[in-house]
Amino acid sequence: MSCLFNSLQFFIPSLSSQEIRNRICDYLEENGPVIEGVETSLLLSLDGAPVEYISNMREPSTWGGAIEIQAACNIWNICVTVQNRRGDEESDIEFIPVVGGVERSVVLEWTGGHYEPVR
């Protein structure tokens, strides 16, 4: 299972990591917005057909990233701050819902190859 979905599960304990992954994939499949003014299906088709991207993302071993974080923000009305902790590079990246408001904020740490919830 991808560390991103495991990390999100820490903040959404009512769902399993796979259920979170599936909800995000369903959202993307329904063309839910991830970037204001850009069709999600067009965004996902940069790497091939959107159906292929989503099908691949449903696999437990596929790593999630920025697109999935943004989808999670929109689905659960959360602000996700990703603490970028790669080597000497340290910065925070904030993801906010493009639809709806923020009901709560969560923090994830990213080391360039691994997400971890900040508890």
N, CA, C and O atoms as CSV, one atom per row, in Angstrom:
chain,resi,resn,atom,element,x,y,z
A,1,MET,N,N,0.844,-1.191,0.000
A,1,MET,CA,C,0.000,0.000,0.000
A,1,MET,C,C,0.879,1.239,0.000
A,1,MET,O,O,1.919,1.268,0.657
A,2,SER,N,N,0.471,2.238,-0.719
A,2,SER,CA,C,1.214,3.483,-0.829
A,2,SER,C,C,1.217,4.238,0.494
A,2,SER,O,O,0.203,4.307,1.189
A,3,CYS,N,N,2.364,4.797,0.826
A,3,CYS,CA,C,2.502,5.541,2.079
A,3,CYS,C,C,1.607,6.778,2.099
A,3,CYS,O,O,1.205,7.209,3.180
A,4,LEU,N,N,1.280,7.362,0.952
A,4,LEU,CA,C,0.389,8.521,0.938
A,4,LEU,C,C,-0.979,8.138,1.475
A,4,LEU,O,O,-1.525,8.836,2.330
A,5,PHE,N,N,-1.537,7.044,0.989
A,5,PHE,CA,C,-2.868,6.637,1.415
A,5,PHE,C,C,-2.856,6.159,2.866
A,5,PHE,O,O,-3.823,6.380,3.594
A,6,ASN,N,N,-1.778,5.511,3.292
A,6,ASN,CA,C,-1.642,5.134,4.704
A,6,ASN,C,C,-1.589,6.381,5.581
A,6,ASN,O,O,-2.183,6.407,6.660
A,7,SER,N,N,-0.881,7.412,5.125
A,7,SER,CA,C,-0.766,8.650,5.890
A,7,SER,C,C,-2.110,9.376,5.972
A,7,SER,O,O,-2.477,9.884,7.031
A,8,LEU,N,N,-2.838,9.425,4.865
A,8,LEU,CA,C,-4.155,10.053,4.889
A,8,LEU,C,C,-5.104,9.294,5.808
A,8,LEU,O,O,-5.960,9.895,6.456
A,9,GLN,N,N,-4.953,7.982,5.863
A,9,GLN,CA,C,-5.811,7.161,6.716
A,9,GLN,C,C,-5.652,7.517,8.189
A,9,GLN,O,O,-6.593,7.352,8.965
A,10,PHE,N,N,-4.494,7.995,8.583
A,10,PHE,CA,C,-4.288,8.441,9.964
A,10,PHE,C,C,-5.276,9.561,10.321
A,10,PHE,O,O,-5.744,9.641,11.457
A,11,PHE,N,N,-5.588,10.422,9.348
A,11,PHE,CA,C,-6.477,11.554,9.574
A,11,PHE,C,C,-7.926,11.256,9.209
A,11,PHE,O,O,-8.824,12.027,9.546
A,12,ILE,N,N,-8.154,10.144,8.522
A,12,ILE,CA,C,-9.502,9.721,8.144
A,12,ILE,C,C,-9.670,8.278,8.637
A,12,ILE,O,O,-9.777,7.356,7.828
A,13,PRO,N,N,-9.694,8.083,9.949
A,13,PRO,CA,C,-9.652,6.724,10.504
A,13,PRO,C,C,-10.895,5.878,10.238
A,13,PRO,O,O,-10.869,4.664,10.437
A,14,SER,N,N,-11.975,6.506,9.792
A,14,SER,CA,C,-13.192,5.731,9.525
A,14,SER,C,C,-13.096,4.923,8.231
A,14,SER,O,O,-13.952,4.080,7.963
A,15,LEU,N,N,-12.060,5.177,7.428
A,15,LEU,CA,C,-11.874,4.458,6.166
A,15,LEU,C,C,-10.517,3.773,6.149
A,15,LEU,O,O,-9.564,4.247,6.767
A,16,SER,N,N,-10.436,2.662,5.441
A,16,SER,CA,C,-9.146,1.997,5.260
A,16,SER,C,C,-8.345,2.752,4.206
A,16,SER,O,O,-8.893,3.577,3.474
A,17,SER,N,N,-7.062,2.471,4.133
A,17,SER,CA,C,-6.214,3.085,3.111
A,17,SER,C,C,-6.738,2.795,1.711
A,17,SER,O,O,-6.737,3.676,0.851
A,18,GLN,N,N,-7.184,1.572,1.482
A,18,GLN,CA,C,-7.703,1.205,0.154
A,18,GLN,C,C,-9.014,1.921,-0.131
A,18,GLN,O,O,-9.261,2.314,-1.271
A,19,GLU,N,N,-9.857,2.098,0.876
A,19,GLU,CA,C,-11.108,2.833,0.665
A,19,GLU,C,C,-10.820,4.291,0.315
A,19,GLU,O,O,-11.498,4.870,-0.534
A,20,ILE,N,N,-9.825,4.882,0.957
A,20,ILE,CA,C,-9.422,6.258,0.629
A,20,ILE,C,C,-8.929,6.315,-0.806
A,20,ILE,O,O,-9.317,7.202,-1.565
A,21,ARG,N,N,-8.085,5.382,-1.175
A,21,ARG,CA,C,-7.574,5.306,-2.551
A,21,ARG,C,C,-8.740,5.190,-3.544
A,21,ARG,O,O,-8.769,5.896,-4.552
A,22,ASN,N,N,-9.687,4.310,-3.260
A,22,ASN,CA,C,-10.817,4.103,-4.163
A,22,ASN,C,C,-11.692,5.347,-4.278
A,22,ASN,O,O,-12.149,5.681,-5.371
A,23,ARG,N,N,-11.930,6.037,-3.158
A,23,ARG,CA,C,-12.736,7.263,-3.194
A,23,ARG,C,C,-12.056,8.320,-4.051
A,23,ARG,O,O,-12.710,9.012,-4.832
A,24,ILE,N,N,-10.738,8.442,-3.902
A,24,ILE,CA,C,-9.986,9.410,-4.696
A,24,ILE,C,C,-10.050,9.032,-6.179
A,24,ILE,O,O,-10.261,9.895,-7.031
A,25,CYS,N,N,-9.871,7.760,-6.483
A,25,CYS,CA,C,-9.951,7.313,-7.879
A,25,CYS,C,C,-11.351,7.524,-8.450
A,25,CYS,O,O,-11.494,7.915,-9.609
A,26,ASP,N,N,-12.380,7.269,-7.649
A,26,ASP,CA,C,-13.754,7.519,-8.099
A,26,ASP,C,C,-13.938,9.000,-8.421
A,26,ASP,O,O,-14.542,9.351,-9.434
A,27,TYR,N,N,-13.415,9.864,-7.556
A,27,TYR,CA,C,-13.507,11.318,-7.755
A,27,TYR,C,C,-12.835,11.713,-9.076
A,27,TYR,O,O,-13.394,12.486,-9.854
A,28,LEU,N,N,-11.646,11.183,-9.320
A,28,LEU,CA,C,-10.927,11.489,-10.553
A,28,LEU,C,C,-11.668,10.934,-11.770
A,28,LEU,O,O,-11.732,11.576,-12.818
A,29,GLU,N,N,-12.220,9.745,-11.616
A,29,GLU,CA,C,-12.960,9.110,-12.710
A,29,GLU,C,C,-14.206,9.922,-13.080
A,29,GLU,O,O,-14.619,9.957,-14.239
A,30,GLU,N,N,-14.793,10.571,-12.072
A,30,GLU,CA,C,-15.980,11.410,-12.293
A,30,GLU,C,C,-15.600,12.803,-12.784
A,30,GLU,O,O,-16.461,13.672,-12.916
A,31,ASN,N,N,-14.301,13.020,-13.057
A,31,ASN,CA,C,-13.785,14.287,-13.564
A,31,ASN,C,C,-13.909,15.411,-12.536
A,31,ASN,O,O,-14.080,16.576,-12.897
A,32,GLY,N,N,-13.822,15.050,-11.239
A,32,GLY,CA,C,-13.832,16.058,-10.185
A,32,GLY,C,C,-12.642,16.987,-10.346
A,32,GLY,O,O,-11.559,16.533,-10.715
A,33,PRO,N,N,-12.812,18.279,-10.078
A,33,PRO,CA,C,-11.722,19.223,-10.321
A,33,PRO,C,C,-10.540,19.034,-9.365
A,33,PRO,O,O,-10.720,18.785,-8.172
A,34,VAL,N,N,-9.343,19.156,-9.911
A,34,VAL,CA,C,-8.133,19.179,-9.073
A,34,VAL,C,C,-7.369,20.481,-9.263
A,34,VAL,O,O,-6.663,20.927,-8.358
A,35,ILE,N,N,-7.509,21.097,-10.444
A,35,ILE,CA,C,-6.930,22.413,-10.705
A,35,ILE,C,C,-8.041,23.276,-11.287
A,35,ILE,O,O,-8.679,22.902,-12.271
A,36,GLU,N,N,-8.264,24.419,-10.680
A,36,GLU,CA,C,-9.327,25.296,-11.143
A,36,GLU,C,C,-9.097,25.686,-12.603
A,36,GLU,O,O,-8.011,26.129,-12.977
A,37,GLY,N,N,-10.141,25.513,-13.420
A,37,GLY,CA,C,-10.077,25.904,-14.819
A,37,GLY,C,C,-9.472,24.869,-15.752
A,37,GLY,O,O,-9.374,25.115,-16.954
A,38,VAL,N,N,-9.062,23.714,-15.231
A,38,VAL,CA,C,-8.476,22.661,-16.066
A,38,VAL,C,C,-9.304,21.391,-15.889
A,38,VAL,O,O,-9.529,20.938,-14.767
A,39,GLU,N,N,-9.747,20.832,-16.990
A,39,GLU,CA,C,-10.490,19.581,-16.932
A,39,GLU,C,C,-9.590,18.474,-16.384
A,39,GLU,O,O,-8.486,18.272,-16.891
A,40,THR,N,N,-10.032,17.777,-15.386
A,40,THR,CA,C,-9.239,16.712,-14.787
A,40,THR,C,C,-8.897,15.639,-15.814
A,40,THR,O,O,-7.787,15.106,-15.812
A,41,SER,N,N,-9.850,15.318,-16.695
A,41,SER,CA,C,-9.575,14.297,-17.705
A,41,SER,C,C,-8.427,14.714,-18.617
A,41,SER,O,O,-7.652,13.863,-19.055
A,42,LEU,N,N,-8.304,16.010,-18.912
A,42,LEU,CA,C,-7.176,16.497,-19.724
A,42,LEU,C,C,-5.876,16.402,-18.946
A,42,LEU,O,O,-4.850,16.000,-19.496
A,43,LEU,N,N,-5.909,16.764,-17.680
A,43,LEU,CA,C,-4.721,16.687,-16.831
A,43,LEU,C,C,-4.205,15.256,-16.754
A,43,LEU,O,O,-3.003,15.024,-16.878
A,44,LEU,N,N,-5.088,14.311,-16.553
A,44,LEU,CA,C,-4.691,12.908,-16.423
A,44,LEU,C,C,-4.265,12.309,-17.750
A,44,LEU,O,O,-3.528,11.323,-17.773
A,45,SER,N,N,-4.714,12.883,-18.851
A,45,SER,CA,C,-4.360,12.319,-20.147
A,45,SER,C,C,-2.959,12.716,-20.599
A,45,SER,O,O,-2.504,12.250,-21.644
A,46,LEU,N,N,-2.262,13.564,-19.840
A,46,LEU,CA,C,-0.881,13.912,-20.180
A,46,LEU,C,C,0.021,12.683,-20.101
A,46,LEU,O,O,1.021,12.601,-20.815
A,47,ASP,N,N,-0.325,11.732,-19.241
A,47,ASP,CA,C,0.456,10.512,-19.089
A,47,ASP,C,C,-0.201,9.315,-19.772
A,47,ASP,O,O,0.126,8.172,-19.454
A,48,GLY,N,N,-1.101,9.554,-20.685
A,48,GLY,CA,C,-1.857,8.483,-21.330
A,48,GLY,C,C,-3.334,8.749,-21.133
A,48,GLY,O,O,-3.712,9.845,-20.719
A,49,ALA,N,N,-4.159,7.790,-21.416
A,49,ALA,CA,C,-5.597,7.960,-21.249
A,49,ALA,C,C,-5.947,8.048,-19.766
A,49,ALA,O,O,-5.357,7.343,-18.947
A,50,PRO,N,N,-6.922,8.928,-19.409
A,50,PRO,CA,C,-7.322,9.031,-17.996
A,50,PRO,C,C,-7.715,7.689,-17.398
A,50,PRO,O,O,-7.448,7.423,-16.226
A,51,VAL,N,N,-8.351,6.840,-18.206
A,51,VAL,CA,C,-8.773,5.525,-17.716
A,51,VAL,C,C,-7.558,4.707,-17.279
A,51,VAL,O,O,-7.609,4.023,-16.256
A,52,GLU,N,N,-6.478,4.769,-18.036
A,52,GLU,CA,C,-5.248,4.049,-17.682
A,52,GLU,C,C,-4.655,4.582,-16.381
A,52,GLU,O,O,-4.242,3.808,-15.517
A,53,TYR,N,N,-4.615,5.914,-16.244
A,53,TYR,CA,C,-4.061,6.533,-15.031
A,53,TYR,C,C,-4.841,6.069,-13.805
A,53,TYR,O,O,-4.263,5.636,-12.809
A,54,ILE,N,N,-6.158,6.167,-13.900
A,54,ILE,CA,C,-7.006,5.811,-12.759
A,54,ILE,C,C,-6.930,4.317,-12.472
A,54,ILE,O,O,-6.865,3.917,-11.310
A,55,SER,N,N,-6.937,3.497,-13.498
A,55,SER,CA,C,-6.820,2.055,-13.316
A,55,SER,C,C,-5.508,1.712,-12.609
A,55,SER,O,O,-5.485,0.893,-11.691
A,56,ASN,N,N,-4.437,2.335,-13.037
A,56,ASN,CA,C,-3.131,2.120,-12.405
A,56,ASN,C,C,-3.140,2.618,-10.953
A,56,ASN,O,O,-2.577,1.970,-10.071
A,57,MET,N,N,-3.772,3.756,-10.711
A,57,MET,CA,C,-3.807,4.319,-9.359
A,57,MET,C,C,-4.627,3.443,-8.417
A,57,MET,O,O,-4.395,3.480,-7.209
A,58,ARG,N,N,-5.545,2.684,-8.904
A,58,ARG,CA,C,-6.338,1.789,-8.045
A,58,ARG,C,C,-5.505,0.616,-7.512
A,58,ARG,O,O,-5.892,-0.027,-6.537
A,59,GLU,N,N,-4.380,0.345,-8.142
A,59,GLU,CA,C,-3.513,-0.754,-7.697
A,59,GLU,C,C,-2.849,-0.396,-6.357
A,59,GLU,O,O,-2.310,0.702,-6.216
A,60,PRO,N,N,-2.882,-1.304,-5.379
A,60,PRO,CA,C,-2.323,-1.015,-4.048
A,60,PRO,C,C,-0.843,-0.629,-4.047
A,60,PRO,O,O,-0.388,0.056,-3.130
A,61,SER,N,N,-0.101,-1.050,-5.041
A,61,SER,CA,C,1.336,-0.760,-5.044
A,61,SER,C,C,1.690,0.560,-5.738
A,61,SER,O,O,2.851,0.969,-5.714
A,62,THR,N,N,0.709,1.234,-6.357
A,62,THR,CA,C,0.984,2.488,-7.052
A,62,THR,C,C,1.071,3.635,-6.061
A,62,THR,O,O,0.201,3.807,-5.206
A,63,TRP,N,N,2.133,4.417,-6.190
A,63,TRP,CA,C,2.335,5.560,-5.298
A,63,TRP,C,C,1.416,6.706,-5.687
A,63,TRP,O,O,1.206,6.980,-6.868
A,64,GLY,N,N,0.877,7.366,-4.681
A,64,GLY,CA,C,0.075,8.557,-4.914
A,64,GLY,C,C,0.941,9.797,-4.814
A,64,GLY,O,O,2.050,9.746,-4.282
A,65,GLY,N,N,0.435,10.917,-5.327
A,65,GLY,CA,C,1.189,12.163,-5.298
A,65,GLY,C,C,0.279,13.373,-5.236
A,65,GLY,O,O,-0.799,13.324,-4.644
A,66,ALA,N,N,0.719,14.455,-5.850
A,66,ALA,CA,C,0.040,15.744,-5.750
A,66,ALA,C,C,-1.409,15.699,-6.239
A,66,ALA,O,O,-2.289,16.293,-5.616
A,67,ILE,N,N,-1.663,15.006,-7.338
A,67,ILE,CA,C,-3.031,14.929,-7.860
A,67,ILE,C,C,-3.953,14.276,-6.838
A,67,ILE,O,O,-5.075,14.733,-6.617
A,68,GLU,N,N,-3.471,13.212,-6.224
A,68,GLU,CA,C,-4.296,12.497,-5.242
A,68,GLU,C,C,-4.464,13.323,-3.960
A,68,GLU,O,O,-5.524,13.281,-3.335
A,69,ILE,N,N,-3.443,14.061,-3.569
A,69,ILE,CA,C,-3.564,14.942,-2.400
A,69,ILE,C,C,-4.623,16.002,-2.670
A,69,ILE,O,O,-5.475,16.263,-1.820
A,70,GLN,N,N,-4.571,16.620,-3.861
A,70,GLN,CA,C,-5.549,17.652,-4.185
A,70,GLN,C,C,-6.958,17.084,-4.222
A,70,GLN,O,O,-7.896,17.727,-3.749
A,71,ALA,N,N,-7.120,15.895,-4.773
A,71,ALA,CA,C,-8.440,15.254,-4.792
A,71,ALA,C,C,-8.929,15.016,-3.367
A,71,ALA,O,O,-10.103,15.247,-3.076
A,72,ALA,N,N,-8.051,14.558,-2.474
A,72,ALA,CA,C,-8.425,14.330,-1.071
A,72,ALA,C,C,-8.884,15.628,-0.416
A,72,ALA,O,O,-9.849,15.628,0.349
A,73,CYS,N,N,-8.202,16.728,-0.709
A,73,CYS,CA,C,-8.605,18.032,-0.167
A,73,CYS,C,C,-10.043,18.351,-0.544
A,73,CYS,O,O,-10.831,18.802,0.287
A,74,ASN,N,N,-10.377,18.110,-1.811
A,74,ASN,CA,C,-11.709,18.424,-2.312
A,74,ASN,C,C,-12.770,17.487,-1.760
A,74,ASN,O,O,-13.886,17.920,-1.469
A,75,ILE,N,N,-12.446,16.233,-1.613
A,75,ILE,CA,C,-13.414,15.243,-1.132
A,75,ILE,C,C,-13.742,15.466,0.343
A,75,ILE,O,O,-14.910,15.465,0.730
A,76,TRP,N,N,-12.701,15.657,1.168
A,76,TRP,CA,C,-12.895,15.735,2.618
A,76,TRP,C,C,-12.791,17.153,3.171
A,76,TRP,O,O,-12.751,17.334,4.388
A,77,ASN,N,N,-12.746,18.157,2.302
A,77,ASN,CA,C,-12.661,19.565,2.726
A,77,ASN,C,C,-11.552,19.798,3.737
A,77,ASN,O,O,-11.758,20.389,4.797
A,78,ILE,N,N,-10.365,19.315,3.374
A,78,ILE,CA,C,-9.208,19.491,4.256
A,78,ILE,C,C,-8.127,20.299,3.542
A,78,ILE,O,O,-8.026,20.309,2.315
A,79,CYS,N,N,-7.342,20.963,4.348
A,79,CYS,CA,C,-6.124,21.614,3.869
A,79,CYS,C,C,-4.987,20.662,4.224
A,79,CYS,O,O,-4.847,20.268,5.382
A,80,VAL,N,N,-4.181,20.295,3.246
A,80,VAL,CA,C,-3.054,19.394,3.482
A,80,VAL,C,C,-1.768,20.191,3.269
A,80,VAL,O,O,-1.499,20.688,2.175
A,81,THR,N,N,-0.993,20.298,4.327
A,81,THR,CA,C,0.321,20.914,4.215
A,81,THR,C,C,1.338,19.791,4.140
A,81,THR,O,O,1.403,18.934,5.021
A,82,VAL,N,N,2.128,19.806,3.081
A,82,VAL,CA,C,3.174,18.806,2.904
A,82,VAL,C,C,4.500,19.469,3.250
A,82,VAL,O,O,4.932,20.420,2.599
A,83,GLN,N,N,5.130,18.944,4.288
A,83,GLN,CA,C,6.452,19.436,4.673
A,83,GLN,C,C,7.483,18.708,3.821
A,83,GLN,O,O,7.728,17.515,4.002
A,84,ASN,N,N,8.076,19.437,2.901
A,84,ASN,CA,C,9.069,18.886,1.992
A,84,ASN,C,C,10.401,18.816,2.729
A,84,ASN,O,O,10.990,19.851,3.041
A,85,ARG,N,N,10.882,17.608,3.010
A,85,ARG,CA,C,12.107,17.417,3.795
A,85,ARG,C,C,13.119,16.590,3.012
A,85,ARG,O,O,13.613,15.573,3.498
A,86,ARG,N,N,13.421,17.036,1.799
A,86,ARG,CA,C,14.388,16.326,0.953
A,86,ARG,C,C,15.755,16.961,1.138
A,86,ARG,O,O,15.967,18.102,0.727
A,87,GLY,N,N,16.682,16.242,1.748
A,87,GLY,CA,C,18.055,16.723,1.913
A,87,GLY,C,C,18.102,18.087,2.574
A,87,GLY,O,O,17.509,18.294,3.633
A,88,ASP,N,N,18.809,19.014,1.949
A,88,ASP,CA,C,18.917,20.369,2.484
A,88,ASP,C,C,17.713,21.227,2.112
A,88,ASP,O,O,17.541,22.335,2.620
A,89,GLU,N,N,16.902,20.707,1.237
A,89,GLU,CA,C,15.734,21.435,0.758
A,89,GLU,C,C,14.585,21.263,1.744
A,89,GLU,O,O,14.117,20.145,1.961
A,90,GLU,N,N,14.126,22.358,2.340
A,90,GLU,CA,C,12.996,22.282,3.258
A,90,GLU,C,C,12.019,23.390,2.928
A,90,GLU,O,O,12.371,24.570,2.935
A,91,SER,N,N,10.800,23.003,2.641
A,91,SER,CA,C,9.742,23.968,2.364
A,91,SER,C,C,8.401,23.298,2.639
A,91,SER,O,O,8.316,22.077,2.772
A,92,ASP,N,N,7.371,24.109,2.722
A,92,ASP,CA,C,6.026,23.587,2.911
A,92,ASP,C,C,5.213,23.855,1.655
A,92,ASP,O,O,5.299,24.930,1.062
A,93,ILE,N,N,4.428,22.872,1.258
A,93,ILE,CA,C,3.539,22.994,0.107
A,93,ILE,C,C,2.121,22.828,0.639
A,93,ILE,O,O,1.802,21.820,1.269
A,94,GLU,N,N,1.278,23.812,0.385
A,94,GLU,CA,C,-0.081,23.773,0.912
A,94,GLU,C,C,-1.077,23.461,-0.196
A,94,GLU,O,O,-1.088,24.110,-1.242
A,95,PHE,N,N,-1.905,22.466,0.049
A,95,PHE,CA,C,-2.984,22.085,-0.858
A,95,PHE,C,C,-4.300,22.466,-0.185
A,95,PHE,O,O,-4.554,22.085,0.957
A,96,ILE,N,N,-5.124,23.210,-0.893
A,96,ILE,CA,C,-6.433,23.597,-0.354
A,96,ILE,C,C,-7.516,23.178,-1.350
A,96,ILE,O,O,-7.248,23.053,-2.545
A,97,PRO,N,N,-8.730,22.962,-0.860
A,97,PRO,CA,C,-9.803,22.555,-1.770
A,97,PRO,C,C,-10.061,23.619,-2.839
A,97,PRO,O,O,-10.052,24.816,-2.550
A,98,VAL,N,N,-10.287,23.177,-4.060
A,98,VAL,CA,C,-10.687,24.105,-5.118
A,98,VAL,C,C,-12.202,24.239,-5.156
A,98,VAL,O,O,-12.740,25.131,-5.811
A,99,VAL,N,N,-12.874,23.357,-4.456
A,99,VAL,CA,C,-14.320,23.436,-4.286
A,99,VAL,C,C,-14.606,23.284,-2.797
A,99,VAL,O,O,-13.947,22.492,-2.123
A,100,GLY,N,N,-15.563,24.020,-2.282
A,100,GLY,CA,C,-15.895,23.924,-0.870
A,100,GLY,C,C,-14.879,24.641,-0.002
A,100,GLY,O,O,-13.926,25.239,-0.502
A,101,GLY,N,N,-15.092,24.575,1.294
A,101,GLY,CA,C,-14.214,25.244,2.234
A,101,GLY,C,C,-13.367,24.262,3.012
A,101,GLY,O,O,-13.504,23.047,2.873
A,102,VAL,N,N,-12.491,24.809,3.833
A,102,VAL,CA,C,-11.608,23.991,4.667
A,102,VAL,C,C,-12.281,23.747,6.013
A,102,VAL,O,O,-12.618,24.691,6.727
A,103,GLU,N,N,-12.473,22.480,6.352
A,103,GLU,CA,C,-13.060,22.126,7.637
A,103,GLU,C,C,-11.990,21.797,8.679
A,103,GLU,O,O,-12.213,21.939,9.881
A,104,ARG,N,N,-10.812,21.351,8.193
A,104,ARG,CA,C,-9.691,21.090,9.093
A,104,ARG,C,C,-8.408,20.990,8.291
A,104,ARG,O,O,-8.423,20.866,7.066
A,105,SER,N,N,-7.302,21.046,9.009
A,105,SER,CA,C,-5.989,20.993,8.358
A,105,SER,C,C,-5.207,19.797,8.866
A,105,SER,O,O,-5.315,19.416,10.032
A,106,VAL,N,N,-4.412,19.204,7.968
A,106,VAL,CA,C,-3.557,18.077,8.324
A,106,VAL,C,C,-2.169,18.334,7.748
A,106,VAL,O,O,-2.004,19.121,6.816
A,107,VAL,N,N,-1.180,17.661,8.316
A,107,VAL,CA,C,0.203,17.859,7.879
A,107,VAL,C,C,0.833,16.505,7.573
A,107,VAL,O,O,0.744,15.561,8.358
A,108,LEU,N,N,1.475,16.441,6.405
A,108,LEU,CA,C,2.234,15.262,5.995
A,108,LEU,C,C,3.684,15.668,5.799
A,108,LEU,O,O,3.971,16.784,5.366
A,109,GLU,N,N,4.586,14.770,6.116
A,109,GLU,CA,C,5.996,15.004,5.825
A,109,GLU,C,C,6.358,14.175,4.597
A,109,GLU,O,O,5.934,13.028,4.463
A,110,TRP,N,N,7.147,14.768,3.705
A,110,TRP,CA,C,7.581,14.070,2.497
A,110,TRP,C,C,9.087,14.166,2.390
A,110,TRP,O,O,9.654,15.257,2.451
A,111,THR,N,N,9.737,13.023,2.230
A,111,THR,CA,C,11.202,12.989,2.167
A,111,THR,C,C,11.711,12.758,0.744
A,111,THR,O,O,12.897,12.498,0.545
A,112,GLY,N,N,10.831,12.849,-0.233
A,112,GLY,CA,C,11.209,12.638,-1.617
A,112,GLY,C,C,10.835,11.269,-2.115
A,112,GLY,O,O,10.773,11.041,-3.323
A,113,GLY,N,N,10.588,10.360,-1.208
A,113,GLY,CA,C,10.195,9.007,-1.593
A,113,GLY,C,C,9.235,8.391,-0.585
A,113,GLY,O,O,8.838,7.234,-0.726
A,114,HIS,N,N,8.858,9.169,0.441
A,114,HIS,CA,C,7.998,8.619,1.491
A,114,HIS,C,C,7.179,9.721,2.150
A,114,HIS,O,O,7.699,10.785,2.484
A,115,TYR,N,N,5.877,9.446,2.333
A,115,TYR,CA,C,4.979,10.336,3.096
A,115,TYR,C,C,4.780,9.747,4.481
A,115,TYR,O,O,4.728,8.529,4.656
A,116,GLU,N,N,4.672,10.623,5.447
A,116,GLU,CA,C,4.410,10.213,6.826
A,116,GLU,C,C,3.488,11.267,7.446
A,116,GLU,O,O,3.717,12.461,7.251
A,117,PRO,N,N,2.434,10.853,8.200
A,117,PRO,CA,C,1.595,11.860,8.845
A,117,PRO,C,C,2.364,12.524,9.985
A,117,PRO,O,O,3.111,11.866,10.710
A,118,VAL,N,N,2.173,13.823,10.130
A,118,VAL,CA,C,2.750,14.526,11.275
A,118,VAL,C,C,1.682,14.500,12.351
A,118,VAL,O,O,0.613,15.095,12.213
A,119,ARG,N,N,2.001,13.795,13.426
A,119,ARG,CA,C,1.014,13.557,14.499
A,119,ARG,C,C,1.064,14.615,15.551
A,119,ARG,O,O,0.303,14.562,16.517
